[in-house]
Amino acid sequence: MAKTLHIQQSVIDSEAEALRVIYEQKIDKKIMSQAAFAKKFHIGTTQSSVNHYLRGRQALNLKAALKFATGLKCQVSSFSPRLAKELDIERIFAKYSENYVINESPPFDITVEFDRFMNDFFSEYKRRDVPSHIKKTLLDVLKTAPEKP
């Protein structure tokens, strides 16, 4: 079962307000309805999905934020600094993971390579505030890494 993160209502409201302002500036209601926007950018299945995000009834998640940013031709950071930080962390994580190819034939030492990867990744974020759910995910990955022989 997936865990739901608790996001303060004030953060949800602030993100929704910023998103709504951008949406109203960039989308002409006469040309594209919320239902059409939802369908075109795969944000839920109905107009109410878009409206719930714009009104703060539904907290933005990274997937929805990226879809809104695409549809509105803007950056996630322009309406959600919280999700922009998460996206930044995921991009850095992806950048580092591309640099580490695990040799799956003998000698097989995934632990050494994984330790090096984690050290490099966290050194990038020493001065940054890594959200606790990202830290937890990384720690869960660490726990499942193979034991050193």
Protein Blocks (a to p, Z undefined) as FASTA:
>chain_A
ZZdddddfklmmmmmmmmmmmmmmmmcfklmcfklmmmmnopajbfklmmmmmnopaccd
fklmmmmmmmnopafklmomklmmmmmmmmmmmmmmmmpccdfbdcddfklmmmmmmmmm
mmmmmmpccdfklmmmmmmmmmmpccdZZ
